[in-house]
Amino acid sequence: MSLSKITNPISTAWLALGVSLAPVIAFAQDATAPAATEAAPAAPSIDKGDTAFMFLCTILVLFMAVPGLGLFYGGLVRAKNMLSVLMQCTVVAAACMIAWVIYGYSFAFGGGESAIFGGFAKTFLSGVDMNSAAATFTAGVQIPEYIFVMFQMTFAAITPALIVGAFAERIKFSAVILFTLLWSIFVYYPIAHMVWDAKGYLFGLGALDFAGGTVVHINAGVAGLVGAFMVGKRTGFGKDMMAPHSMTLTYVGAAMLWVGWFGFNAGSNLEASGGAMLATVNTFVATAAAILSWSAVEALARGKASMLG
């Protein structure tokens, strides 16, 4: 008997076993394929709902500055200075918008390695187009970079406008514009970069500024205090009548600020999620509590509450 005749039955048995197991092996491979696919991280995507939400929030912040802030400050000054304050708030905001797209966005979010300066890489919005995206607080969720540029632009525009009220009626129009542009370059853009950019100095220390408490409000408050101290008292202060000329306009402006603040605060979440709704609830409740507490304190101190406070 030859060797081939002995091995043929064995080979035939192994071949039959392989054929019978082939469907099982193939099924096992097919079953594991979806699991591998599901384990892969999702590619970053831009959601149209988040984009629309951020667009609305951007317009609301603009509404705060023009005309909200102008009417609020304008009603508090004397009638002869009403148009001056409106003009200052409007032109300051417009000048800051132009400065932002030329160099401001780059100085704050230009992608540089410096801890205090964003660099020149994105001057004139270089590298920003319809396909570029900005990250949000959720991994894999992005928004168009254009909407991020515009949202931050409204912050850069309203912050110097806030300072106008500190030296209203006491400074020339040209001086206001010059101060605004210089202050933005040497104060606002570096602070915005240090606090909000991932490479920023204060960001690296763990600073958390959700909606501009540091970059906008403390920044503008300190600048306004220093500006008022440097400019000094109004001419005739303590002698002439300097009561607000229209509390009605001030009330309208304050109401616009409250409405606009929903865009300011909720939009800082950068996406329409639970975080934005938490900011919205806080904006409702905190403002309502402030109105009641301020009215109660004034009523206790002066016998009745008033619109001026």
C-alpha positions, 0 to 999 in steps of 0.5 A: 500500500502506498503512502498516498493511499494512507494519507488521502482519507486523513486529508479528506477528513480535514478538508471536510472539517474546514468546509463545515467550519467556514460559515461559522468563522465567516459569521464570527468575523461579520459579527465583530466588524460592527463592534470595531466600527462602533468603537471608532470616534465620531468625526467632528461635525457642524450642527445646523441647529447650533449654528442657528442658535449662535447666530441668534445669540450674536444678534442679541448681543449686538442688540445690547450695544446698539441701541440698548446700552446707548439708550440706557446711558443716554437717559441718565445724562442731561438732555443736551448730551443725549445725542453725544452719548448715543453717537459715542456708543454706536461709533465705538461699537462700529470701530471695534468691529472693524478693528476686530476683523483686521487684527483683533481676532488674530491678536486674541485667537490667532493660534500663536504660542505666546501666553499673552498674545495670539499672533498675526496669523489671522489678521484680516481673517486670514485662513478663515473661510466657509469650511473652517470650524471652531471647537465647542465644549463638547468633543466632536461638536463644532460651529463655523469659525465665522460665527465664532468670529462674529460672536466674539466680535460683539463682545469686543464691541460692547466692552469698550462701549461699557466704559463710555458711561464712566466719563459721559459728558466729560470727554471729546468724541475724538478722544473716546475713539482714540482711547477705545482703539488703544485700550482694545489693543493693549488691554482687551485683546491680551486679556481675551487671549490670556483667559479664553485661548487654550494657550493663554496664561490665565487659561493655563492657570485654570481660570474659568470665565464662562461669559465675560465676567473677567474679560468684559465686566471686570476689565471694563469696570477697572478701565471705567474707574481709572478713566473717571478718576483721570477725567475728574468731575463734571463741570458744575458738579454740585452746583448745577442740576444734573438729574437724568433727563429721561428715565423712560429711555433708561428703562427701555435701554435696561430692558434691552440689556436684559433681553440681550443678555440671554444671547450673551450668557447662553451663547457663551456655551457655544452650542444649544445644549443643557449648559445654554439652558442653565445659563438662560435660567440663571439669567432669568432668576438672577436678574429678577432677584436683583430687581427685587433686592435693589427695590427692597434696599432702596425702599428701606433706605429712602422710604420708597423704591424708584426707577433711578435707584 
